[in-house]
Amino acid sequence: MDIGVGIPNTVPGASGPQLLDWARRAEAAGFSSLATIGAVSYPGYEELTLFAAAGAVTERIRFLPNVLIAPARSTAELAKQAASVDQLTGGA
């Protein structure tokens, strides 16, 4: 069974180092995926940028955007960002 966990990217006061530590610890605990909530109107860290950073400090955990509102973004930019995260994380 695969079990994922959310990363608190929209929690006020969460720092970048705390979120990266969260990703490391989630992987070490055996979670299969790390999920975010993201929308342009939410405060906090943008989910694709967070996935790229988390991919640099993890090896096997997969990434799942719970909420990613594509129409609020430029189609070409979103495609480029998603492809970049995919390449940087080896498809995680």
C-alpha positions as a printed NumPy array, in Angstrom:
array([[  0.   ,   0.   ,   0.   ],
       [  1.262,   3.488,  -0.849],
       [  0.662,   6.255,   1.668],
       [  1.44 ,   9.902,   1.012],
       [  1.693,  12.945,   3.233],
       [  1.09 ,  16.626,   2.641],
       [  3.813,  19.213,   2.944],
       [  2.69 ,  22.398,   4.731],
       [  3.655,  24.806,   1.947],
       [  0.719,  27.14 ,   2.678],
       [  1.084,  27.206,   6.473],
       [  2.005,  30.725,   7.591],
       [  5.489,  30.871,   9.05 ],
       [  6.767,  27.66 ,   7.448],
       [ 10.31 ,  28.329,   6.306],
       [ 12.104,  26.899,   3.302],
       [ 14.54 ,  24.897,   5.442],
       [ 11.625,  23.485,   7.47 ],
       [  9.841,  22.358,   4.314],
       [ 12.962,  20.686,   2.942],
       [ 13.477,  18.932,   6.283],
       [  9.814,  17.825,   6.111],
       [ 10.482,  16.298,   2.675],
       [ 13.59 ,  14.475,   3.912],
       [ 11.767,  13.149,   6.966],
       [  8.722,  12.066,   4.946],
       [ 10.982,  10.045,   2.669],
       [ 12.898,   8.557,   5.611],
       [  9.592,   7.566,   7.239],
       [  8.641,   5.6  ,   4.13 ],
       [  5.891,   7.779,   2.674],
       [  5.385,   7.169,  -1.04 ],
       [  4.443,  10.71 ,  -2.027],
       [  4.579,  14.303,  -0.922],
       [  1.542,  16.426,  -1.792],
       [  1.023,  20.185,  -1.916],
       [ -1.876,  22.559,  -2.028],
       [ -1.285,  25.416,  -4.379],
       [ -3.18 ,  28.189,  -5.988],
       [ -2.04 ,  31.595,  -7.091],
       [ -4.305,  33.152,  -4.459],
       [ -2.912,  31.052,  -1.569],
       [ -0.068,  32.493,   0.458],
       [  3.024,  30.379,   0.804],
       [  5.427,  28.534,  -1.441],
       [  4.571,  27.794,  -5.06 ],
       [  4.211,  24.032,  -5.447],
       [  6.336,  23.357,  -8.536],
       [  9.232,  25.368,  -7.134],
       [  8.869,  23.448,  -3.861],
       [  8.906,  20.131,  -5.754],
       [ 12.136,  21.101,  -7.505],
       [ 13.765,  21.983,  -4.174],
       [ 12.421,  18.854,  -2.459],
       [ 13.704,  16.759,  -5.345],
       [ 17.208,  18.032,  -4.595],
       [ 17.084,  16.664,  -1.029],
       [ 15.213,  13.382,  -1.625],
       [ 15.768,  10.321,  -3.788],
       [ 12.621,   8.211,  -4.155],
       [  9.55 ,  10.046,  -2.864],
       [  7.081,  11.09 ,  -5.569],
       [  5.398,  14.496,  -5.843],
       [  1.688,  15.171,  -6.139],
       [  0.073,  18.589,  -6.576],
       [ -3.322,  18.268,  -4.836],
       [ -4.471,  21.608,  -6.219],
       [ -2.805,  23.179,  -9.238],
       [ -5.106,  25.57 , -11.061],
       [ -3.754,  25.53 , -14.59 ],
       [ -6.025,  28.233, -16.098],
       [ -4.553,  30.77 , -13.647],
       [ -1.14 ,  30.322, -15.298],
       [  0.393,  30.762, -18.702],
       [  0.081,  27.426, -20.504],
       [  3.589,  27.548, -21.932],
       [  5.133,  28.584, -18.615],
       [  3.292,  25.85 , -16.683],
       [  4.386,  23.242, -19.219],
       [  7.997,  24.41 , -18.991],
       [  7.925,  24.417, -15.162],
       [  6.38 ,  20.952, -14.961],
       [  8.848,  19.554, -17.511],
       [ 11.751,  21.122, -15.6  ],
       [ 10.633,  19.581, -12.3  ],
       [ 10.203,  16.229, -14.055],
       [ 13.736,  16.386, -15.461],
       [ 15.351,  17.691, -12.258],
       [ 13.753,  15.008, -10.094],
       [ 14.11 ,  12.121, -12.505],
       [ 10.371,  11.842, -12.965],
       [  9.394,  11.926,  -9.315]])
